[in-house]
Amino acid sequence: MKKEPSDPIFCEHCLTEHELKWEIQERGIIVEKCPICHCEGGRALTATDPKVTRIFRALIRLNFSEWDYNIHLGGESLEGLVMESKAIFNLNESADLDAFEEVFLAMEDGWYPETEEEISLGGGYWDGGVLFGIRERRDTRVEAIVATALEQNWFQTEPATRALIEDIRLDITAVIPAGERYYRGRVGVKSRLSQRNPWSTQDPPFHYLPYTNREIDRPPLRFATEGRFNRTRVSLLYLASDVETAVAELRPHPGHIVSTAEFRLMRNLTVANFAHQDIRNYLSDTRLEQLRRILSVADVLNVPVQPEHQVLYAVTQLFADVLREAGFDGLTYSSSLGKGTNLTCFLSDAFELIPGSGGVQDVVGLEYKIKPSQMIDAGYDREIWVEDEDSPLATLLHGMARRIS
């Protein structure tokens, strides 16, 4: 691959795992050595490639707000922010900073494009226009539905929710092919057994018989209690993409024994995909606002709900009802507890339990991820700060904001 001075290049190894890296892996040409990260044999593209530039700018809009990177608003240098954050590039201390700057400047050039087919990096701050990150600020239509759903009967909010789902239908529709496998867990086991021989020295002394068949399938209607996407006496099948996520979704404690089983999809399943959206499908300012709407719904669907706040299920159940009535067979969403993806299936006969797939998992420990949160001194200025209202809406929005940050 020949490199001209006007066409700076970078390779797949310069990047964090996201769509820009995938694009280079799909279309790039193998280079002997990357001028930025010095890796050999990687695939590379020029920074002046139009699609590469748009993906890069879309990733900036996804991960950062203009408040973060516009120095006129008190932000830091965009180049420094991109370099240090690791959200887009993932470079070590040996990276050539001059080569990186060439690439960055080629893709950053022109914050205010003249056509709607391009992606803006500035909102016109001199007129009060500031761009908020796609992940940082929620869509106003979604917020209005959430507020209404917590104050009115669910059927009163259905029309607005139905209109919103129709607006994003084409982008969220996905088909999971027959044969795909998912996992389900249940705390506990059917039996705990030990050898009859009292002198046995077997270690460990116990063996477990896991729950299987109907014992680990979706619950019978008469036993179906309220859940994230089902009302009482509505039985849905909740599955996960891997065993670890299936167990994590049960919120077990150390010492718990968990039965697991594998399920096979028997036919193609049309689902509403809120698990992952490819940003390459949203490469304009208008399309990025559509992505904001989808991600806002996704935040509502998988925000962690504590047992004392189950009233918030009024919102998630509303979306599930509307999606089912819109013809979707289920929905996928990212797990807030595990690393995988969750699938909720509305159909009763789409999955079959794979014979002999039962397992028993011993929960030996939990890993908590923490970070310092914003705090305030007890002598705070009451003219500036007010206590947040104690309401279901405030609780939900607070949970969404914490998850995004």
C-alpha positions in Angstrom: 0.0 0.0 0.0 1.6 3.3 -1.1 1.3 6.2 1.3 1.4 9.7 0.1 2.2 12.6 2.4 -1.3 14.0 1.9 -2.9 10.6 2.8 -2.0 9.7 6.4 -2.9 6.1 7.3 -3.7 4.2 10.5 -4.3 0.5 11.1 -6.7 -1.7 12.9 -4.4 -2.1 15.9 -4.6 1.6 16.7 -8.2 1.3 17.6 -10.5 0.2 20.4 -13.1 -2.5 19.5 -15.8 -0.7 17.6 -17.2 -0.1 14.1 -14.2 2.0 12.8 -11.9 -1.0 13.6 -14.3 -3.4 11.9 -14.5 -1.1 8.8 -10.7 -1.2 8.5 -10.6 -5.0 9.0 -13.2 -5.4 6.2 -11.8 -3.0 3.6 -8.3 -2.2 4.6 -5.1 -3.2 2.9 -2.3 -4.9 4.7 0.7 -2.6 5.5 4.2 -3.6 6.5 4.2 -1.3 9.5 1.7 1.3 10.9 3.3 4.8 11.2 1.3 5.4 14.4 1.3 2.2 16.6 4.2 0.5 14.7 2.4 -2.8 14.5 3.3 -4.9 11.5 1.0 -6.7 9.1 -2.2 -5.0 10.1 -4.9 -3.7 7.8 -5.0 0.0 7.2 -7.0 2.8 5.5 -6.3 6.4 4.8 -7.8 9.0 7.1 -9.1 10.8 4.1 -11.4 7.9 3.2 -14.9 9.5 3.3 -16.6 6.7 5.2 -13.7 6.4 7.6 -14.0 10.1 8.4 -17.8 9.9 9.0 -17.5 6.9 11.2 -14.8 8.6 13.3 -16.9 11.8 13.6 -20.0 9.7 14.5 -18.0 8.0 17.3 -17.0 11.4 18.6 -20.7 12.4 18.7 -21.6 9.0 20.4 -19.1 9.2 23.2 -18.5 12.9 23.9 -20.5 16.2 24.3 -19.3 19.4 22.8 -19.0 20.7 26.4 -16.2 18.1 26.7 -14.2 19.2 23.7 -15.0 22.7 22.7 -12.4 25.0 24.2 -14.7 28.0 23.8 -17.1 26.3 26.3 -14.4 25.3 28.7 -13.7 21.9 27.3 -10.3 20.4 26.5 -8.7 19.9 23.2 -10.6 17.4 21.1 -7.4 15.8 19.9 -6.2 15.3 23.5 -9.6 14.0 24.6 -9.7 11.4 21.8 -6.1 10.4 22.5 -6.5 10.0 26.2 -10.0 8.6 26.6 -9.4 5.3 24.8 -13.0 5.4 23.5 -11.9 5.5 19.9 -8.1 5.0 19.7 -6.2 2.7 22.0 -2.6 3.7 21.7 0.3 3.0 24.1 3.2 5.3 25.1 5.3 4.3 22.1 2.8 5.7 19.6 4.1 8.3 17.2 2.1 11.4 18.2 3.0 13.4 15.1 1.6 10.6 12.9 -1.5 10.4 15.1 -2.0 14.2 14.7 -1.9 13.9 10.9 -4.6 11.3 11.0 -6.7 13.2 13.5 -6.6 16.5 11.7 -7.6 14.9 8.4 -10.7 13.4 10.0 -11.6 16.4 12.2 -11.3 19.0 9.5 -14.5 21.1 9.2 -16.6 21.1 12.3 -19.6 22.7 10.5 -20.2 20.8 7.2 -22.4 22.4 4.6 -24.7 19.4 3.8 -26.9 17.2 5.9 -25.1 14.2 4.6 -22.1 15.0 6.8 -21.6 15.0 10.6 -21.2 18.1 12.6 -18.8 18.4 15.5 -20.2 21.8 16.6 -23.7 23.1 17.2 -23.0 26.8 16.8 -22.2 27.7 20.4 -22.2 31.5 19.6 -26.0 31.1 19.0 -26.5 28.9 22.0 -26.3 25.7 20.0 -24.3 23.0 21.8 -24.1 19.3 20.8 -24.8 16.8 23.5 -23.3 13.3 23.2 -25.7 10.7 21.8 -25.3 8.6 24.9 -25.4 11.5 27.3 -28.7 13.2 26.6 -31.9 11.2 26.2 -34.5 11.6 23.4 -37.3 13.9 24.5 -40.1 11.7 23.1 -38.8 8.7 25.1 -38.6 10.8 28.3 -42.2 12.0 27.7 -43.4 8.4 27.4 -41.6 7.4 30.5 -43.1 10.2 32.5 -46.6 9.5 31.3 -46.3 5.8 31.8 -45.5 6.3 35.5 -48.5 8.6 36.0 -51.3 7.1 33.9 -52.7 3.7 33.1 -50.6 1.8 30.6 -53.2 1.8 27.9 -53.3 5.6 27.9 -49.7 5.7 27.0 -49.9 3.0 24.3 -50.7 5.2 21.3 -47.6 7.4 21.8 -45.4 4.4 22.5 -46.7 2.6 19.4 -46.0 5.7 17.2 -42.4 5.8 18.5 -41.8 2.1 17.9 -43.1 2.5 14.3 -40.7 5.4 13.8 -37.7 3.2 14.7 -39.1 -0.1 13.4 -36.8 -0.5 10.4 -33.7 0.2 12.5 -34.5 -2.2 15.3 -35.8 -5.1 13.4 -33.5 -8.1 13.4 -33.8 -11.8 12.6 -32.2 -14.5 14.8 -31.7 -17.6 12.7 -33.0 -21.0 13.6 -30.5 -23.1 15.5 -29.1 -20.3 17.7 -28.5 -21.3 21.3 -29.3 -19.4 24.4 -29.1 -20.2 28.2 -31.4 -20.0 31.2 -30.8 -20.3 34.9 -32.7 -21.0 38.1 -31.4 -20.7 41.6 -31.2 -24.1 43.3 -31.2 -27.7 42.2 -33.7 -30.5 42.2 -31.6 -32.8 44.4 -28.4 -32.9 46.4 -27.0 -36.4 46.7 -24.2 -38.1 48.6 -22.9 -41.7 48.4 -24.6 -44.3 50.6 -21.2 -45.5 51.8 -20.7 -43.6 55.1 -16.9 -44.2 54.8 -16.6 -42.6 51.4 -13.7 -40.1 51.1 -15.0 -38.6 47.9 -14.3 -34.9 47.6 -16.5 -33.0 47.2 -19.0 -35.2 49.1 -22.1 -34.0 47.3 -23.4 -34.2 43.7 -26.3 -32.2 42.4 -29.2 -33.0 40.1 -30.1 -29.8 38.2 -33.5 -28.5 37.4 -34.5 -29.6 33.9 -37.5 -29.6 31.5 -40.5 -27.7 32.8 -38.6 -27.0 36.0 -36.3 -24.6 34.2 -38.5 -23.6 31.3 -40.8 -20.6 31.4 -43.1 -20.8 34.4 -46.7 -22.0 34.2 -49.2 -19.1 33.9 -50.6 -19.7 37.4 -47.1 -19.2 38.9 -45.9 -16.3 36.6 -45.2 -13.3 38.8 -44.5 -9.8 37.6 -41.2 -9.3 35.7 -39.3 -6.8 33.6 -41.4 -7.5 30.5 -44.4 -9.4 31.8 -47.3 -8.7 34.0 -48.6 -11.1 36.6 -49.9 -14.4 35.0 -48.1 -13.6 31.7 -45.4 -16.2 31.1 -42.4 -15.3 29.0 -39.1 -17.0 28.3 -36.1 -15.0 29.5 -32.8 -16.2 28.1 -29.2 -15.1 27.9 -26.4 -15.4 25.3 -24.1 -17.2 27.6 -24.1 -19.2 30.9 -22.3 -16.4 32.9 -24.9 -13.8 31.9 -27.8 -16.2 32.6 -26.5 -16.8 36.1 -25.7 -13.1 36.7 -29.3 -12.1 35.8 -30.6 -14.1 38.7 -28.6 -11.8 41.1 -27.4 -14.8 43.2 -25.4 -14.6 46.4 -22.1 -16.3 47.1 -22.9 -19.9 48.2 -25.9 -20.2 45.9 -26.1 -23.2 43.6 -27.6 -22.4 40.2 -29.1 -24.8 37.7 -28.5 -23.9 34.0 -29.8 -25.3 30.7 -29.3 -24.6 27.0 -32.1 -23.8 24.6 -32.2 -24.1 20.8 -34.2 -21.8 18.6 -36.4 -23.9 16.4 -37.3 -21.3 13.7 -36.3 -17.8 12.7 -37.2 -15.2 15.3 -38.0 -11.6 14.4 -36.9 -9.4 17.4 -36.6 -5.8 18.3 -32.9 -5.3 18.7 -31.9 -3.0 21.5 -28.6 -4.9 22.3 -26.3 -3.2 19.7 -26.7 -0.8 16.8 -24.0 -0.5 14.2 -23.1 3.2 14.0 -22.2 2.8 10.3 -26.0 2.9 9.7 -26.2 6.3 11.3 -23.7 8.5 9.4 -25.4 11.8 9.3 -26.7 14.3 11.9 -30.3 13.3 11.3 -29.5 9.6 11.6 -27.5 10.2 14.7 -30.6 11.7 16.3 -32.5 8.5 15.4 -29.8 6.5 17.1 -30.2 8.7 20.2 -33.9 7.7 20.3 -33.1 4.0 20.0 -30.4 4.1 22.7 -32.8 6.0 24.9 -35.3 3.2 24.7 -32.5 0.7 25.3 -31.5 2.5 28.5 -35.1 2.3 29.7 -35.4 -1.4 28.9 -32.2 -2.5 30.7 -31.8 0.0 33.6 -31.1 -1.9 36.8 -34.3 -2.1 38.9 -33.9 -2.7 42.6 -36.6 -4.8 44.4 -37.9 -1.7 46.2 -38.5 0.1 42.9 -40.4 -2.6 40.9 -43.0 0.1 40.1 -40.6 1.0 37.3 -41.7 -2.2 35.5 -44.7 -0.2 34.4 -42.5 1.4 31.8 -40.6 -1.7 30.6 -43.9 -3.8 30.4 -45.5 -1.0 28.4 -42.7 -1.2 25.7 -42.9 -5.1 25.7 -46.7 -5.0 25.1 -46.3 -2.5 22.3 -43.5 -4.5 20.7 -45.5 -7.7 20.8 -48.6 -6.1 19.3 -46.3 -4.6 16.6 -45.5 -8.1 15.5 -42.1 -8.7 17.1 -41.5 -12.2 18.5 -39.3 -10.9 21.3 -36.6 -8.3 22.1 -32.9 -8.4 22.8 -31.1 -6.0 25.1 -27.7 -5.7 26.8 -27.3 -7.2 30.3 -26.7 -4.7 33.1 -25.3 -7.5 35.2 -23.3 -9.7 32.8 -21.2 -9.2 29.7 -23.6 -10.8 27.3 -27.0 -10.2 25.7 -30.5 -11.0 27.0 -33.3 -12.3 24.9 -37.0 -12.2 26.0 -39.2 -14.4 23.8 -42.9 -13.7 23.5 -43.7 -17.0 21.8 -44.3 -20.2 23.7 -43.0 -22.7 21.2 -40.0 -21.0 19.6 -37.3 -22.7 21.7 -36.7 -26.2 22.8 -34.6 -27.3 25.7 -31.6 -29.3 24.5 -31.6 -32.7 26.2 -28.6 -33.4 28.4 -27.6 -29.7 28.5 -28.3 -29.2 32.1 -25.6 -27.9 34.4 -25.0 -26.8 37.9 -23.0 -23.6 38.7 -21.5 -22.9 42.1 -21.5 -19.1 42.9 -18.2 -18.8 44.6 -18.0 -15.0 44.6 -19.2 -11.7 43.2 -17.2 -9.0 41.6 -18.4 -5.4 42.3 -17.3 -2.6 40.0 -17.3 0.7 41.7 -16.1 4.2 41.0 -16.2 7.5 42.9 -19.5 9.3 42.5 -20.2 13.0 42.8 -20.6 14.1 46.4 -21.3 17.5 48.1 -20.2 19.0 51.4 -22.9 19.1 54.1 -22.7 22.9 54.1 -23.8 23.2 50.4 -25.4 26.4 49.2 -29.2 25.8 49.3 -29.7 28.7 46.9 -28.0 26.7 44.2 -28.9 23.0 45.1 -32.3 21.4 45.8 -33.1 17.9 46.9 -34.2 15.6 44.1 -37.9 14.6 44.2 -38.6 11.1 45.5 -40.7 9.8 42.7 -40.6 6.7 40.3 -39.7 8.9 37.4 -36.8 10.6 39.2 -35.6 7.1 40.3 -35.7 5.7 36.8 -34.0 8.8 35.2 -31.3 8.7 38.0 -30.7 5.0 37.2 -30.4 5.7 33.5 -28.0 8.5 34.1 -25.8 6.4 36.4 -25.7 3.6 33.8 -24.7 5.9 31.0 -21.9 7.5 33.1 
